[in-house]
Amino acid sequence: MKKVLFICVKDSVFYKPVHKALVDYGLEVYTADWRGNIWLGRKSIIHRIGEKSPFRGKVRDIGNKIVNRKVLKMASELNPDYVFAMKAKNLELDTLDKLRENSITINWYADVLDNWDTWQKIVTYYDYMFNYDAYLVDLLNKQGHNHVYQLPWAGAISKDSKWENFGKKYNISFIGSYHPERFPRVDLLKGLKKMGLNIWGNKAWLKTELKDCYRGFLEPEPKNIEMIYKKSKIAIYLDSIYDVKCSGITLRPFEITSAGTMMLGQVFRDELFDFFEDGKDFISFEGKEDLIKKAEYFLNNDGMRIQIARSGFEKVKNKHTYNDRINKMFEIVIHEQAKNGKKN
């Protein structure tokens, strides 16, 4: 059995579904958490104090050094066939060089053009890189980085998952931050206030006219997000990338549909239609008046709303699970290794 050193934050939305998909693929999986110490862990008191102190940079440096030493030690002891990172932005270039000496290195990197400088810095240090954004991948391919491939996000459900008509606590839910200089979200959402809008996100919402709809900061843990969506009749999807050229879709549509909830989504990029059929798997809207009209309609038509919610769930289950993505990833890696006469 081939071994993989999986470098991922254990409380991230990716850890459990990707770990399971790697195991299902037939790999022996060992995990290194790239935030896994008191200096970097989000829940650590030392980390929280350090982030607010003048010594923030030094605290991070200490934590990053520990992570890099741990990863190299694990790689030396395990001699894995693959080193597979989910972002792992604090891995040093020297560490990546050493990992490549004995293992095939892979990164499913989350950031797009808003982190172009980081891409330019690390892209040559991995054997294979994957990203959901076809536009970014095309730019990198044109630079000669042909080891970068598009790989969309997925839903955290299995092929044997069953759709449930979960007890609904919330009429309408939205999970996302408020940044007045970037996202015109208040103007879009304020028409839903009287219909039972619930918002989870950063505290900046408390300074808006939707403060009464704010339900608090949501820890970025899979169960929290999943349960909010499961308990919602309708979940609103607003794209989070307005000011960066991009193609492909973010994680959110997969989170909503895999929770078995109807998605009411604003379409900024046509790629959403490549994954979900409008009117069958989700409902699109254009502007605030259309949003109000459709939200009211589907709140009053349970049967149609449930039918769309179930169809979106089944679409993810059949075509867009993490098993589908990991299978595709290693299909590419194995094919390219064989084409180039290299050992898998």
N, C-alpha and C positions, 0 to 999 in steps of 0.2 A: 504494500500500500504506500502510495506517495504521501509525503508530508508537506504541510504548508504552515508557515509561520504567519498568522493572521494578525496584523497590526491595526487595532481599531479601539476606539473608546467604548468601554463596556456598557455605559448607560446611554449610548447614542441610539437613534432610531434604526441604524443599520446593523448593529452588532448581532442580535439574535437571528433575524431572517437570513443574513448573509452567512453567518456561522452555520446555521442549519443547512443552507444550500450547499455549502462546501462539504459538509459531512455527507449529505445525500449524493453528492457527486462522486463520493468514494475516497475522499481525502482524509488523512489523519491530521486533525487541526489542533494547533497550539496557538495560544493567544497572548499578545503583548498589548497592554493598554497604553496608548501614547499620552494619556493624561493620568496614568495610574500611579501617582504618588502625592504626598501631602502638599507639594509645592505647586502642582498643576491641577489637581482634582477640584472640580467646581464646588463640591460640597465640603471641601476641607476649610477649616477655620483659618489655617495658615495662608492658604491661597487667597481667601477672601480679604484678609487683612493686608496681604502683600499687594493685591491689585489696587488698593486704595492708598498705598504708601509711596513715598518718593523712591523706594527701592524696588519698584515693580519689575523693572528690567532684570535686576539681579536675581530676584526670586524666580522669575521665569528661566533664567539661564541655569540656575541650580537644578530646577526640575527637568529641563531639557537634557542636561548632561547625564542625569540619572537614567532617563529614558533611553538615550543612545547607548549607554553602557549596558543596560539591561537587554536591549534588542540584540546587540552584538554577542553578548554572552549566550543568549538563548540560541542564536543562529549557530554559534560555534559548537554548542552541546548537541543540538538537534540535527544539524546538517540538512535543513529542509530542501526539498526539490523546488519549492516556490516560497517566495516572500511576497505576501499580498497585503498591501496597505489600503485603508480607506482614509484618504487625505494624508494623515500623519505628517502634518506640516512642519513639525519640529525635528524630523530626522535630518541630521547634518549630511552634507554632500560627501564627506569622508566616510560616513557610515554607509551611505548608499553604495559607494564604490566597493567597500569591503563586502557588503551583502551580495553584490553581483559576481564576486569571485567564484562562489560555489552554488548559487541559486539563481533561478529565473525570477526577476523582480517585476511586480505588477502594482499599479496604483489606479484605483477607481476614484478619481479626484473630483470633488464636488464643485469647486469654484469655476467661474467662467471668466469673461473678459474683464470684470471688475478686479480680478487678481492676475492680470496678464503678466505683470513683472515676476510673480512667483512661478508661473508656467514657464517663462523664459529661463528662469534660474534652474528649474529641476527637470525639465523635459528630457534632457539627454542622459539623466542619471537613472532612468528606469528602462527596462527592456520593453515593457508594454504599459501604455497608459490609456485609460478609458474615461469618457465624459459624455454627459447626456446632450451636450450642445453641438449640433452638426456644424454650425457656423464657426465655432472655435476650433473644432477638429479640422475643418477645411483650411483655416488659416495656418494651423501648425503643419498640416500635410504639405502645404505650398512652400513652407520653409524647409522642407525636406525631412520633417519628423513623421515618417510613414509608419512609425510604431504606435501612433495615437489613433484610437478608434472611437466611434460613437457607440455608446451603450446607454439606453434610457434607464430611468429609475423603474421601480416596480412596486407591487403591493405586497405587504407582509402577511400573505395567506398561503395556504398549501393547496395542492391540486384536489385534496379530499375535504377541504373546508366546506361547511354548509352555511348558506345564508340564513340569518335569523332576523325576524321582525322584532327587534329589541324594544323594550319599553322606552317610550320617548319622554324625556324630561324637558327638552328645549324645542321650541318651534324652529328657530333659526340660529345657527352658530357661525361665528367667524373666528378663526385663529390666525393671528398675525400682528405684526408690530405697526405702530403709527409713527411715521416720519413726515411731518408736514412739508418739508422741502422736496420730498421725493414722491410720495404716494397720495393722490387725491382721494383717500379712502372715506373720509368723513362725509363728503358730499355724496358719494355713491351709496353709502350705507344708511344715512340718516332717515331715509324714507321707510326703513324697515323697523324703526324703533317701536312703533305702536303694534307691530305684529309679533313682538316677543324676540327681539334681537339680543343675542348674548355674545360678548366679545372677551377673548382671552389674548393677552399680549403684554407689551411693555406698559409702564405706568404713564407714558405720554398720553394715553387715551383719557386719563383723568382730567386733562386740560382741554378737552374737546366737549362739544355738545352731546356726545354719546357717552359721557362719563357714567350715566345711570345704567348703561348696558354693560359696563365693564365688570367682569367677574374675577379678575385677578391675573397675576403672572402665572403662566403655565410652565412648570419645569419641563425641559425638553426630553421627556422620557416617553417611550413608545406607548405604554399603557395609558398615560394621561391623555394623550392626543386621541388614541383609539377610542377610549370610553366617552370622550366628549362627542365625537362624531357618531358613535353607536347610539347615543341617547338623544340625537338631534333628528328632527324631521327633515330639515334642509340644512346643508352646509354650503357656505358661500366660498367660491374660489376666485381670488383676485391675484393676478400675477404680481410677483414681488419685484420683478426686474423691468423697470420703466426706462431707465436712462442708460442702459447698456445694450448694445446690439447683441442679439442672441437668437437662437432657434432651439427647438425642442421644448419640453415642458418640465417644470419643477416637480418635486416629490409630492406636493400637496394633492393633485388630482388622484394619484394612486392611493394616498392615505384615506381620502374621503370615500372613494368607491369601494376599496377593500374593507371598509368598516360597514358596508351594506347600507349606506345613506345616500339619498339623492343629492347630487352635486348640481348647484346652480352657478355656472361659471362664466366669467368674462373672458372672451377669447381675444388675446393679443397676437397670438401666433397660430397659424393654421395647423401646425403640427398636432394640436390637441385632437383634431379630427382624424389623425392617423391612428390614434389609440382608442378613441371613443366616438360612437355615432351620436350626433346631436339629435335629440328627440327620442332616442331609444336608451342610450347608456347614461346620458346626462342632458341638462338643458342649458343652452347658452343664453346670454342676454347682452344687449347693446345699450349701455347707458342706464341712468338711474330710473327713468320712467319705465323702461322695459323690465328692469329688475323688480320694481314694486309690483307691476302687473303680474309677472310670472310667479313671484313669491306668494302673493295672495291667492292666485289660482291653485297652485299645488298644495298650499296649506288646507284648502277647502276641497281637495280631491284626493283623498287618501289612496284610493285604488290605483290611480295613475302614478302617483308619487312612489308608491311601493313597487310598482312594476318597473319603473325606471331605476330605482335604487337596486333592485334585484338584478336587472340586466347589466348595470355597471359592475356589480360584484362579480357576476359570472364572466364578464369580459376579462377582468383582471385575473380571475382564477384560471381561465383557460389559456390566456396568452401572455400575461404580464406579471408573473411571480418572480421572486428572486431566484428560484430554481431555473426558470427560463433564461434569466440574465447570466447566471454563472455558467450554465451549459454553453451559452453563446460565447462567453468570454474565453473559456478553455478550448472551445472549438477553434477560435481564432489563434490562440497561443500555440496550440499543438500543430495546427496547419502551418503557421509561419515558421515554427521551429523545424518542422520536417522539410519545408521548402528551402530553408537556408542550410540544411544539412546539419542541424544542431540537435543535441540530445534533449529530450523532454524530461 
